[in-house]
Amino acid sequence: MMKKKEWKYGITVWSIGWLCIASACSDKGKGIIDDPNKPKVETKTQRVNHFIVDMMSDAYLWTKTVNWDAIDYKTEANSQQLFKKIRHKHDRWSMLTDRVSELQNAFQGVSTTFGYQLIFGRFSNKNALFAIVLFVYPNTPAEKAGIKRGDFLVGLNGGDITETNYRDLSYASSISVKKGVLVDGKISTEPADISMKAVKMYEDPILKDSVIVKGAHKIGYLCYADYTMDSEPRLLEIFSKFKTQGVTDVVLDLRYNGGGTARTSRLLCSILGPQSAVKKKAKLLSQVWNDKYMKYWKEKKMEDRITEYFIDTLSVNMNLNRLYVLTTRRTASASESTITGLHPYLDLVQIGDTTSGKFCGGILVNPEDLWGKGKVNDIKDWGIYMMVYRFANINNDEFINGIVPKHAEKENYHALYPFGDERDLLFGKAVSLITGQPMVKARSQEQIPPYTILPVEDRRALNEKMISTLPSGMELLNSPLAE
């Protein structure tokens, strides 16, 4: 197996060297953090505002679209409102937080959780909501309570699930739920309550890996929910096993993968891509930053700093010329960068729905990263996750409206099968395409009353995120635009 590389783990490592410090970024807000030894006469809100303006006027992807003359950090009473004024109308991903350490943990896959992912719906003739379990993370309270993919949840804490309390299913510290069972076209409630307490833990994003043999084909299947650095050793182990077992075809299930670290996406591309591309460390993706940074790197002949290449994974590389990928509208960001980067190098057979269309990557930065510990104590808990680049492959494809599948399939949410089960519509379609055999027929499905899936926010911090980091030992520029 490939020896695990040593990496710097800090999520904010991009920001330390790439971004210029406040006094060099711009003259907007000058005088608040320029000299940390000066008496602090400004308010906390002004200091947060100054941090926002300096960072976003420097490295924000859409900084040139902002009318900076109309931005006055000194008079804005609400930092979140200031941030919203600056954020581009099409940018639904950049965010401001006053709990940056919690966000850092969440970006690493750690959260206080019951350990499942839900969607919510409503029957046309009822006011109450119901939840459907899309998946359950391993070794979580939900798994230990016996909750499985495809379960209906129809009761909460002794009553209905409503628009007022549905968030408790994701964010409360403890809950009691009731399952529903579909019988004769109706949902009936099971009598037993299921009680769970949320725990703070790492949610292992590898939901399923298996090898199935179908004639001359050995099909390796991986269902992957989040791109986290802690999952990298297991990815290497799984594909080492696939290679040892002589896997001939790979199905990568990204249907619920909303993103994560760019580095992990690059690793996965290098495992799956053609050996020839990995050997020569071919170009995988280009990053397009704002005009100021692009001009600087071009003048300094440093475009390699913003180019991503295949990395050495030869000991586990699958040397594929065709890859089957399962996607939905929930497939986003780092998942889309994997698909985008590999597209020119192999026959990418995409099955499912068009992806989200999250075509850019960001950094998480806070005042302590820039000005040092102890110098900004009153605002040290603040931070910005900020879009700083678009990504494109070697053909300059960006897929800003999402990546359209070759084989369109819609999930039937009220009849979900376990991951890796050939009765699962998307996986079954992949197996059929690989083998040339008809799809395995699912059991006859119960009719269900008409229902609507509601547009509820994904609870996961990594959803629609692509977080840039750098490997340890890589030299970073010191305030490049301050020269």
Backbone torsions as a table, in degrees:
resi	resn	phi	psi	omega
1	MET	NA	147.6	177.8
2	MET	-60.1	135.2	177.4
3	LYS	-67.0	134.0	-179.4
4	LYS	-65.5	129.4	177.6
5	LYS	-75.6	153.2	175.0
6	GLU	-89.0	125.3	-177.3
7	TRP	-124.9	146.9	169.3
8	LYS	-74.5	133.2	-169.9
9	TYR	-91.0	-17.5	-172.4
10	GLY	-61.6	127.3	-179.5
11	ILE	-63.6	-30.8	-171.6
12	THR	-91.6	12.1	-171.5
13	VAL	-61.1	-29.8	175.8
14	TRP	-56.6	-41.8	-167.4
15	SER	-71.4	-26.9	-168.9
16	ILE	-65.7	-42.6	-176.4
17	GLY	-104.4	-31.2	-174.7
18	TRP	-72.9	-37.9	-172.8
19	LEU	-91.0	139.4	178.9
20	CYS	-76.1	153.4	-179.0
21	ILE	-73.7	166.1	-167.1
22	ALA	-57.2	-43.5	-175.2
23	SER	-67.8	-20.6	-179.6
24	ALA	-98.1	-17.0	-176.2
25	CYS	-67.3	-48.9	-175.0
26	SER	-164.3	174.2	175.2
27	ASP	-99.1	11.9	179.2
28	LYS	-80.5	128.3	178.4
29	GLY	75.6	20.4	-175.4
30	LYS	-62.7	135.5	173.3
31	GLY	113.2	-8.6	-178.9
32	ILE	-90.1	-48.2	-176.2
33	ILE	-117.8	6.5	-179.7
34	ASP	-60.6	-41.0	-178.9
35	ASP	-127.8	101.4	-176.4
36	PRO	-66.2	-12.8	-179.8
37	ASN	-88.1	-9.1	178.9
38	LYS	-71.3	151.2	174.0
39	PRO	-57.7	138.0	-177.5
40	LYS	-91.1	101.1	-177.9
41	VAL	-102.0	-10.6	-178.8
42	GLU	-84.7	159.0	179.3
43	THR	-78.1	163.2	177.2
44	LYS	-60.3	-41.4	179.6
45	THR	-61.3	-40.4	178.4
46	GLN	-63.9	-36.8	179.9
47	ARG	-67.9	-41.1	175.8
48	VAL	-62.9	-43.6	179.5
49	ASN	-60.7	-40.9	178.7
50	HIS	-61.5	-44.5	177.4
51	PHE	-58.3	-45.1	179.8
52	ILE	-60.8	-49.5	-175.5
53	VAL	-65.2	-44.5	-178.8
54	ASP	-64.4	-41.9	-178.8
55	MET	-69.3	-45.9	-173.5
56	MET	-78.4	-26.5	175.5
57	SER	-73.7	-19.6	-179.4
58	ASP	-90.9	-60.6	-166.2
59	ALA	-115.4	-2.7	179.9
60	TYR	-61.0	136.3	-176.3
61	LEU	-57.1	-37.3	-176.1
62	TRP	-105.5	30.3	-174.1
63	THR	-61.8	-31.3	-177.1
64	LYS	-73.4	-12.4	178.7
65	THR	-86.4	-6.0	-175.7
66	VAL	-91.3	135.0	172.9
67	ASN	-84.1	88.5	-174.0
68	TRP	-67.5	-24.0	177.7
69	ASP	-65.2	-21.9	-179.7
70	ALA	-92.3	1.0	-178.3
71	ILE	-102.0	121.3	178.1
72	ASP	-127.4	101.2	-176.1
73	TYR	-65.0	-24.0	-175.1
74	LYS	-73.6	-27.0	-174.6
75	THR	-104.7	-8.4	-179.8
76	GLU	-77.5	120.2	-174.8
77	ALA	-84.9	-14.8	-176.4
78	ASN	-129.7	115.7	-175.9
79	SER	-65.2	-36.7	177.9
80	GLN	-63.9	-38.5	178.2
81	GLN	-67.1	-38.5	176.1
82	LEU	-60.8	-45.5	-179.8
83	PHE	-59.6	-42.5	180.0
84	LYS	-65.8	-33.6	177.1
85	LYS	-63.5	-36.5	-176.4
86	ILE	-81.0	-36.9	-174.6
87	ARG	-62.2	135.7	-178.8
88	HIS	-63.9	147.6	-175.1
89	LYS	-62.9	-24.8	179.2
90	HIS	-96.0	0.4	-179.4
91	ASP	-92.7	100.7	178.0
92	ARG	-100.7	12.5	-171.6
93	TRP	-113.0	-37.8	179.5
94	SER	-62.2	144.8	-176.0
95	MET	-149.7	152.2	176.0
96	LEU	-112.3	135.3	-179.7
97	THR	-134.3	150.5	171.7
98	ASP	-109.3	18.5	175.2
99	ARG	-135.7	63.5	-170.1
100	VAL	-67.4	-32.7	-179.9
101	SER	-65.4	-37.0	176.6
102	GLU	-64.4	-39.7	179.9
103	LEU	-67.9	-38.4	176.2
104	GLN	-59.6	-44.9	177.7
105	ASN	-61.7	-44.6	-178.8
106	ALA	-63.5	-37.0	177.6
107	PHE	-65.8	-21.2	177.0
108	GLN	-92.3	4.7	177.1
109	GLY	91.5	10.3	-178.2
110	VAL	-104.9	127.5	177.8
111	SER	-156.3	166.2	172.6
112	THR	-87.9	118.7	-162.2
113	THR	-151.4	157.0	165.6
114	PHE	-88.7	-21.8	171.8
115	GLY	95.4	22.5	175.3
116	TYR	-129.7	166.3	174.4
117	GLN	-120.1	128.3	-173.7
118	LEU	-117.9	154.5	160.1
119	ILE	-121.5	156.0	-175.6
120	PHE	-118.7	144.5	179.6
121	GLY	-141.7	172.5	177.7
122	ARG	-143.4	132.2	172.9
123	PHE	-72.4	149.1	-172.6
124	SER	-63.4	-23.3	-176.3
125	ASN	-106.8	17.0	-176.7
126	LYS	-136.0	151.1	174.7
127	ASN	-87.4	-30.9	-178.2
128	ALA	-67.6	153.7	177.0
129	LEU	-98.4	167.3	167.8
130	PHE	-136.0	160.0	178.0
131	ALA	-119.2	144.1	172.9
132	ILE	-115.8	133.2	-179.5
133	VAL	-83.3	113.0	177.5
134	LEU	-75.7	-42.5	176.5
135	PHE	-163.6	165.4	178.8
136	VAL	-127.3	128.5	175.2
137	TYR	-69.1	148.8	-179.2
138	PRO	-66.1	146.4	171.4
139	ASN	59.4	35.0	-179.7
140	THR	-108.8	167.5	176.8
141	PRO	-54.1	-38.8	-179.1
142	ALA	-65.2	-44.1	179.6
143	GLU	-64.2	-42.4	-179.1
144	LYS	-66.4	-25.0	178.2
145	ALA	-84.1	-2.4	177.6
146	GLY	89.1	11.6	178.6
147	ILE	-79.5	136.8	-174.2
148	LYS	-132.1	163.6	174.2
149	ARG	-55.0	132.8	178.0
150	GLY	94.0	-9.9	179.0
151	ASP	-66.4	145.1	170.0
152	PHE	-94.9	135.0	170.2
153	LEU	-112.4	123.1	-172.5
154	VAL	-124.9	-5.7	178.8
155	GLY	-137.1	147.3	-178.3
156	LEU	-140.0	120.7	176.1
157	ASN	51.0	42.7	174.8
158	GLY	85.7	1.9	-179.7
159	GLY	-139.3	-163.5	179.1
160	ASP	-78.6	161.9	166.3
161	ILE	-87.2	125.4	-174.5
162	THR	-129.3	173.2	176.6
163	GLU	-65.7	-18.1	179.5
164	THR	-84.0	-35.6	-172.0
165	ASN	-114.3	-1.2	-171.5
166	TYR	-60.7	-28.4	-179.5
167	ARG	-65.9	-21.4	177.7
168	ASP	-61.5	-26.9	178.2
169	LEU	-64.1	-19.4	178.7
170	SER	-111.9	-30.5	-167.4
171	TYR	-119.5	-8.9	178.7
172	ALA	-70.6	162.0	178.5
173	SER	-80.8	-27.1	176.0
174	SER	-154.6	150.0	-179.1
175	ILE	-148.2	163.4	170.2
176	SER	-127.5	125.8	-175.4
177	VAL	-124.6	160.1	172.3
178	LYS	-120.6	138.2	174.7
179	LYS	-83.6	154.5	173.0
180	GLY	-113.9	151.7	179.5
181	VAL	-126.0	134.0	179.9
182	LEU	-87.2	114.2	-179.8
183	VAL	-137.2	124.7	177.1
184	ASP	53.6	41.9	176.3
185	GLY	75.9	9.3	179.2
186	LYS	-130.4	153.0	175.7
187	ILE	-93.6	118.4	173.5
188	SER	-107.0	152.1	-174.8
189	THR	-95.7	130.2	174.9
190	GLU	-69.4	145.9	-174.8
191	PRO	-71.7	-30.9	-173.0
192	ALA	-79.2	139.1	171.9
193	ASP	-85.0	148.2	173.9
194	ILE	-116.4	116.7	-178.2
195	SER	-103.2	140.4	180.0
196	MET	-141.8	147.1	170.9
197	LYS	-116.2	133.2	178.3
198	ALA	-70.6	145.1	178.0
199	VAL	-130.3	151.9	175.1
200	LYS	-85.4	120.6	-173.8
201	MET	-161.6	165.9	172.4
202	TYR	-83.6	125.6	178.5
203	GLU	-91.6	107.6	-177.2
204	ASP	-65.9	116.4	-173.1
205	PRO	-80.3	-5.1	178.4
206	ILE	-86.4	98.8	-172.5
207	LEU	-82.9	-29.4	-178.5
208	LYS	-164.3	135.2	167.3
209	ASP	-137.8	138.3	-177.6
210	SER	-159.1	164.2	174.5
211	VAL	-127.0	124.9	175.4
212	ILE	-118.9	143.8	-178.1
213	VAL	-105.1	124.0	179.1
214	LYS	-131.9	94.7	-177.9
215	GLY	64.1	-123.4	-179.4
216	ALA	-84.2	0.7	-175.2
217	HIS	-104.8	133.1	167.2
218	LYS	-110.8	112.8	-171.2
219	ILE	-103.3	117.7	175.1
220	GLY	-91.2	127.2	-176.4
221	TYR	-119.1	131.7	175.9
222	LEU	-132.3	123.3	172.0
223	CYS	-104.5	118.6	-169.2
224	TYR	-126.3	125.9	-170.2
225	ALA	-102.6	-27.8	-177.4
226	ASP	-151.6	141.4	175.5
227	TYR	-86.0	98.1	178.8
228	THR	-120.8	148.1	-179.5
229	MET	-66.5	-31.6	178.8
230	ASP	-67.7	-17.1	179.2
231	SER	-85.4	-9.0	-174.5
232	GLU	-61.4	-44.7	177.7
233	PRO	-57.9	-39.0	179.4
234	ARG	-69.8	-35.5	175.0
235	LEU	-59.2	-43.7	179.0
236	LEU	-63.5	-41.0	179.3
237	GLU	-63.9	-44.4	-177.1
238	ILE	-63.6	-46.3	-178.1
239	PHE	-74.7	-25.6	170.6
240	SER	-63.1	-41.9	177.0
241	LYS	-64.3	-44.9	178.1
242	PHE	-57.0	-43.3	-177.2
243	LYS	-67.8	-43.1	178.9
244	THR	-61.3	-37.4	-177.9
245	GLN	-83.1	0.9	176.2
246	GLY	73.8	35.7	178.2
247	VAL	-58.9	131.8	-178.9
248	THR	-100.9	-23.9	-176.1
249	ASP	-140.4	145.0	-178.9
250	VAL	-123.7	132.1	172.0
251	VAL	-112.3	116.5	179.9
252	LEU	-103.4	114.1	-176.1
253	ASP	-96.6	104.2	180.0
254	LEU	-114.0	22.4	-170.0
255	ARG	-64.0	-26.1	179.6
256	TYR	-116.0	13.2	-175.9
257	ASN	-89.6	108.3	-176.6
258	GLY	-90.7	-1.4	175.9
259	GLY	134.9	-160.2	-177.3
260	GLY	147.6	-142.1	-172.4
261	THR	-83.6	137.0	179.1
262	ALA	-62.9	-34.4	-178.7
263	ARG	-61.8	-40.5	-179.1
264	THR	-69.3	-35.0	174.4
265	SER	-61.5	-43.4	179.3
266	ARG	-62.4	-40.1	177.6
267	LEU	-61.9	-46.1	-178.5
268	LEU	-64.5	-41.1	175.8
269	CYS	-58.3	-40.8	-177.5
270	SER	-70.8	-28.4	175.5
271	ILE	-72.2	-38.9	-171.4
272	LEU	-91.1	-27.2	-172.3
273	GLY	-71.4	172.0	179.4
274	PRO	-62.2	141.6	-179.0
275	GLN	-59.0	-34.7	-179.3
276	SER	-61.7	-39.9	179.6
277	ALA	-69.8	-37.6	180.0
278	VAL	-69.4	-40.9	-178.9
279	LYS	-59.3	-43.4	-177.8
280	LYS	-92.2	6.1	-179.5
281	LYS	50.0	56.1	-176.6
282	ALA	-66.9	162.2	179.2
283	LYS	-68.1	133.0	-179.4
284	LEU	-106.7	-55.3	-178.2
285	LEU	-141.8	150.8	169.9
286	SER	-110.0	146.0	174.2
287	GLN	-105.1	133.7	177.4
288	VAL	-114.1	107.3	179.7
289	TRP	-89.6	-172.0	179.2
290	ASN	-72.2	168.5	-171.0
291	ASP	-57.0	-38.9	-176.7
292	LYS	-62.7	-47.0	-179.6
293	TYR	-71.4	-39.9	179.1
294	MET	-61.6	-40.1	178.4
295	LYS	-64.0	-42.6	-178.9
296	TYR	-62.0	-49.5	-176.7
297	TRP	-67.1	-33.3	177.1
298	LYS	-67.4	-44.5	179.8
299	GLU	-62.2	-36.8	-178.9
300	LYS	-87.7	2.4	-177.4
301	LYS	53.9	48.9	-176.2
302	MET	-123.0	31.9	-179.3
303	GLU	-61.3	-23.4	179.0
304	ASP	-61.6	-23.9	178.8
305	ARG	-63.4	-24.9	-177.6
306	ILE	-118.8	28.6	174.7
307	THR	-119.4	133.7	178.5
308	GLU	-103.1	136.8	-177.2
309	TYR	-122.0	157.3	169.4
310	PHE	-58.7	147.5	179.5
311	ILE	-115.8	164.4	-174.2
312	ASP	-69.5	104.8	174.8
313	THR	-129.7	27.9	-168.5
314	LEU	-59.8	-30.1	-177.6
315	SER	-68.3	-22.8	179.3
316	VAL	-121.7	1.1	-175.6
317	ASN	-61.8	132.6	-175.6
318	MET	-84.6	-12.7	177.0
319	ASN	51.2	50.8	-176.7
320	LEU	-82.1	146.2	166.8
321	ASN	-109.9	-4.9	175.4
322	ARG	-146.6	136.8	179.4
323	LEU	-133.2	134.8	177.5
324	TYR	-101.6	124.0	-176.8
325	VAL	-124.6	131.5	178.3
326	LEU	-100.7	129.8	-174.3
327	THR	-137.5	157.9	169.6
328	THR	-139.6	-174.3	174.5
329	ARG	-65.0	-15.8	178.4
330	ARG	-85.0	-5.6	177.6
331	THR	-79.4	115.8	-169.0
332	ALA	-146.9	159.8	164.0
333	SER	59.3	-111.8	-178.2
334	ALA	-59.3	-33.2	174.3
335	SER	-62.8	-43.0	179.7
336	GLU	-68.9	-29.9	176.7
337	SER	-68.8	-34.3	175.6
338	THR	-62.6	-48.5	-179.6
339	ILE	-64.9	-45.0	-178.8
340	THR	-61.4	-47.1	-177.6
341	GLY	-64.9	-38.6	-176.9
342	LEU	-81.4	-19.3	-173.2
343	HIS	-48.8	-46.6	-177.4
344	PRO	-74.8	-12.8	-169.6
345	TYR	-100.8	-15.8	-179.3
346	LEU	-154.0	171.2	176.4
347	ASP	-79.7	104.7	-175.7
348	LEU	-97.3	108.2	-177.3
349	VAL	-96.5	101.4	-176.3
350	GLN	-96.0	130.9	-175.9
351	ILE	-125.7	132.4	177.2
352	GLY	129.9	-125.1	-177.0
353	ASP	-122.8	164.4	175.8
354	THR	-60.9	139.8	-177.6
355	THR	-74.9	178.6	-169.5
356	SER	-66.5	-38.8	-174.1
357	GLY	91.7	33.0	174.5
358	LYS	-93.3	99.0	-166.1
359	PHE	-106.5	16.1	-176.3
360	CYS	-139.2	163.1	-179.1
361	GLY	-121.5	160.3	-175.1
362	GLY	-138.9	175.3	175.6
363	ILE	-126.3	153.8	173.1
364	LEU	-107.1	120.7	-175.1
365	VAL	-134.3	143.6	175.2
366	ASN	-135.9	166.2	-174.2
367	PRO	-58.4	-35.6	-179.6
368	GLU	-63.7	-32.7	178.2
369	ASP	-61.2	-32.2	-172.9
370	LEU	-94.8	-37.4	-172.0
371	TRP	-116.5	1.5	173.7
372	GLY	93.2	152.2	178.7
373	LYS	-66.7	143.6	177.8
374	GLY	86.2	-10.8	-177.6
375	LYS	-97.9	-15.7	-179.2
376	VAL	-137.5	44.1	-173.1
377	ASN	-57.1	-35.1	-175.3
378	ASP	-73.0	-16.5	178.7
379	ILE	-125.9	18.7	-175.0
380	LYS	-66.4	-19.0	-179.2
381	ASP	-85.4	-3.3	-179.7
382	TRP	-88.5	154.5	177.1
383	GLY	-165.1	161.6	178.4
384	ILE	-125.1	127.6	163.4
385	TYR	-96.3	113.6	-165.4
386	MET	-127.0	132.1	175.3
387	MET	-69.9	125.9	-177.5
388	VAL	-124.2	-13.0	178.2
389	TYR	-154.0	155.0	165.2
390	ARG	-95.8	153.0	176.4
391	PHE	-116.9	145.3	-179.5
392	ALA	-143.0	151.5	179.7
393	ASN	-89.6	-171.7	-174.4
394	ILE	-67.5	-16.1	175.1
395	ASN	-95.4	8.5	-177.3
396	ASN	63.9	24.8	174.6
397	ASP	-77.9	135.4	179.4
398	GLU	-120.0	-25.3	177.0
399	PHE	53.1	52.3	-174.5
400	ILE	-69.4	-17.1	177.3
401	ASN	-103.2	15.1	-178.0
402	GLY	97.1	161.1	-177.9
403	ILE	-101.5	123.0	-174.1
404	VAL	-85.1	131.6	-178.1
405	PRO	-74.4	154.7	171.9
406	LYS	-71.9	-33.7	-177.5
407	HIS	-124.2	103.2	-176.5
408	ALA	-79.0	125.8	176.8
409	GLU	-142.2	139.4	177.4
410	LYS	-108.5	135.4	177.4
411	GLU	-69.2	143.5	174.3
412	ASN	-98.0	96.9	-168.8
413	TYR	-66.1	-24.5	-178.9
414	HIS	-90.0	7.6	176.5
415	ALA	-144.0	66.8	-178.2
416	LEU	-91.8	139.0	178.1
417	TYR	-108.3	162.8	178.7
418	PRO	-60.3	151.3	176.8
419	PHE	-60.9	136.3	-179.9
420	GLY	84.6	1.9	176.3
421	ASP	-88.3	129.0	-176.1
422	GLU	-65.9	-14.4	175.2
423	ARG	-76.6	-16.4	174.0
424	ASP	-63.1	127.7	-170.2
425	LEU	-57.8	-47.9	-175.6
426	LEU	-71.9	-45.2	179.3
427	PHE	-67.4	-40.3	178.0
428	GLY	-60.0	-37.7	177.5
429	LYS	-64.4	-41.3	179.1
430	ALA	-62.4	-45.9	-179.9
431	VAL	-61.9	-40.6	178.7
432	SER	-62.5	-42.4	179.0
433	LEU	-66.4	-36.8	-179.6
434	ILE	-68.1	-45.5	-172.2
435	THR	-91.9	-20.0	-174.3
436	GLY	77.6	9.5	-179.2
437	GLN	-99.8	156.3	178.0
438	PRO	-61.0	154.0	178.0
439	MET	-66.0	147.0	174.6
440	VAL	-66.6	129.4	-176.8
441	LYS	-78.7	129.4	175.9
442	ALA	-74.3	158.5	176.8
443	ARG	-62.0	155.1	177.5
444	SER	-59.2	132.8	-171.6
445	GLN	-98.0	142.5	176.4
446	GLU	-63.4	141.7	171.2
447	GLN	-72.1	149.8	-178.4
448	ILE	-134.5	143.4	178.4
449	PRO	-58.4	153.2	178.6
450	PRO	-55.4	138.3	-179.9
451	TYR	-143.9	163.6	178.8
452	THR	-124.1	131.9	172.9
453	ILE	-82.9	130.5	-174.6
454	LEU	-91.7	145.1	-179.6
455	PRO	-79.4	81.8	-176.9
456	VAL	-102.4	140.3	-179.4
457	GLU	-61.3	137.5	175.7
458	ASP	-69.7	130.5	-175.9
459	ARG	-72.1	-18.2	-170.4
460	ARG	-78.8	132.4	-178.6
461	ALA	-64.4	-27.1	-177.6
462	LEU	-83.8	-3.4	-178.8
463	ASN	-64.3	128.2	-178.2
464	GLU	56.6	37.5	175.7
465	LYS	-119.1	141.2	164.7
466	MET	-131.5	111.8	-170.6
467	ILE	-105.4	122.6	-177.1
468	SER	-89.2	135.7	175.5
469	THR	-138.5	168.9	177.0
470	LEU	-126.0	147.7	175.6
471	PRO	-67.8	149.3	178.1
472	SER	-63.0	151.4	-179.9
473	GLY	90.0	-13.1	178.4
474	MET	-81.3	126.8	-177.9
475	GLU	-70.0	132.0	177.3
476	LEU	-104.6	148.6	174.7
477	LEU	-68.6	148.7	174.5
478	ASN	-102.9	108.0	178.3
479	SER	46.4	64.5	-171.5
480	PRO	-57.0	-36.0	-176.6
481	LEU	-86.8	1.7	179.3
482	ALA	-88.7	-6.6	-177.0
483	GLU	-71.6	NA	NA
